[in-house]
C-alpha cells in the first residue's frame, strides 16, 4: 500500500507537485491520470526516492522508500522503459539489479520467462524494440515479487498485443492482492484497466474516486434527434431539458430518454427521421475535468 | 538524507569486519534481519563493470599505450643517450623513460572511472540502479571499490609490462637500464599502478559531478595533459607552483628514478594526488547523495 501525504515538489519557481494526498490500496489497479505535465512522473519519482520531496511524505507499507530493508521486494517500479545500457544483455541487466537485492539468478530467469524474453535474454539490449524494452522494464519491476507495483505510462508506444498483455498482467497482479499504480495521460487506457482513479492537474489532486463512481458521475447519456421539424420539437421540450442544435434538422438532447422524446414527438405529430441514444465518452469527461489544468492548450481548444 | 545514508553505509561496513578482497564472485551474505547490505551492492556493481564493453576496450588501450610508449621511448632515448652532455647523462632517468605511457594510461583509466557512472546517466540506468539500491552512498562506494579492483591490478600489470619492454629497449641500445631487483623499479611499478588507480577514482569523482561522458573526458584531458604541457609556460611563481603541486604532475613523480630538487619527492607527490582525489570523492558523495536522480 502506498500512502502519499501532503506531498509537494518545487523545481525553482515551478510547483510540480502541490500538496498531494492519496492512497493506493492492495487488490486494485489504481489509475493515475492527468494531462501531460500534470506532475504524474514527478510524484512516482518521489515515491521511490529518486527525487527528494520539498515537503510531505510518501510511504510504502508504512516506510519511506529509502528505509525499505530490501527495496525491490517492497516495490517494483517501471519508470524509464528505455533505461538499459545498449551493450549489456538483458540477462546481465537484470542480474545486476537482482544481485543488489540478494535475489538469486534463478529468479532472473523466471521473470525473463514471465515477460516472454527468455529467448533473447543473451542479446544486447540495444537491439531491442520499444516493446521488448518495455517488457524488460516490467521484468525488472517483478524481480523481487513485490506487493506494490508502480508503472509510469506502461502502454506508451506499445502495439495492440503488448497493450493487451500489460493490461492482463496488471489485472492479474491486482487479483493476487498487490497494489498496482499505473499512470497515463489517456482516459481510454484507464477505462479497461483501472478499478480506482486518481486524477491530478498542475500538481493538484482533482479527483480520487472509484472507476464505477466516475463513470456514473460523468457518463451522461444524450439523445441525437433528426427531424425536418427540429425547431418545432425544440419548442415542445421542457426548460429542464438541455437541447443543442447541431444543424438545421438535428438536435442533441440531454436529460430526457429517447422513449420520452419519441412519445412527445408522436403526440404532437412531429416527424422523426432519427432517434439515437449516445454515451458521452469518459475521454470527454476527463478532458472537461482537467481543462483548467492543462499546461499547454492549443488555441482552438482555448477559444471553445 | 546524505548523513543517514552515510551512517548506514558506515554501519553496514563496520558490521561486517571482513577484509576488502575482491573475488571474482563476491558472496554476499544476508544480514540477520534480511536487510540487503553493502556486499550485495558491491556484487551488483561488479556484474555491471564486467559486462560493460568499455571496460575491455579501456584495458586493451591502456596496455597498448604503456607497451607502445615504453618500446618507442626506450629505443629512441637509448640511441640518443651517447650524444647527451655529461650533465644530461647524469640525470638520465631509465625508470621514467620506460613508464612514460602513464600519461595516456591515466586518461584511459580516468575514462573508465568516469564511465562507471556517466554510462548510467547516459543510458538512464541510474533510475533502475537507484530504485534497486536507494542508499546512494552505498552505490557510489561500491562503484569506487570495483573500479579500484579493476584499475589497480591493470595499472600494476601495464606498469610492469612497460618497465620490462622499456628496459629491454634501453639495454639493446646500450643505455643505462634497471633490473626488477632494483628497489626503485618496484616503487615505479607498484607506485605507478597505484597512481593509475587514483586516476580512475579521479575520473569517477568527476563523472559523478559532471554526469556527461564527453565533458568528463574533456576535463580529464585538460587536467591531466594540457595543464602538464603548459605548466612550464606559465609565468614565474605560478608556473613553479603548478609544476610542483598540480596533482597529476606531483603524482607522476612516482615513476621517476632521478629526483628533481625543484619538484616533490615520489611519495609526497602521490600524497598530493591522494589528497586531491579524496577531496573530489567527498564532493562527489555529497552531490550524488543530495541531487535528484
Interface residues (C-beta under 8 A of the other chain):
Chain A: X45 X48 X49 X50 X51 X52 X65 X66 X68 X69 X70 X71 X72 X75 X77 X79 X80 X82 X83 X84 X85 X86 X87 X88 X89 X92 X93 X95 X96 X97 X99 X100 X101 X102 X137 X140
Chain B: X1 X4 X5 X28 X30 X33 X34 X35 X36 X40 X41 X43 X44 X45 X47 X48 X51 X52 X53 X54 X119 X120 X123 X124 X125 X126 X127 X128 X129 X130 X131 X132 X133 X134 X135 X290 X292 X293
